[in-house]
Amino acid sequence: MMKKSLQIFLNLFGVTAILIALLHVAIGPSVIPGSVPVNATMDSEDRFYATLFAAYGVALIWCARDLESRSREVYFLALTFFIGGLARLLSIAAVGLPNEFFIAMTILELLIPFFMAYAQWKISTKTLVQ
């Protein structure tokens, strides 16, 4: 049950990340809730980092295909997402609160990695016992 749940979650998370990234590449920073018009430098930066988020989504889907042998990768992806949440906290400390959507995203970015790591740990310890 845990394995199937994590596979479904990672696949949905991966597809979502890819779709968000494609929106950013195709449309640019104007897709960001609460955004303001940006200069060419910020537009370029947003579209560039969107490709990395797409790669993150692909990596999630790739991990979901073989959870038993990709524990390190799942933990790495969870840690990466958690650090992203910490970066949002740094932004809040530096310049203030963002749009409400991103406050909610910060909470998810700080909590989801623990679910991912716990589920992966349960799967990997079950695999070791068998």
BELGI-V653227 format. One record per helix or strand of 3 or more residues. SS is the DSSP state (H for helix, E for strand). FROM is the first residue (numbers start at 1). LEN is the number of residues. If there is no record, write none. Layout:
SS_FROM_LEN / SS_FROM_LEN
This chain:
H_2_26 / H_29_3 / H_40_25 / H_67_3 / H_71_25 / H_100_30
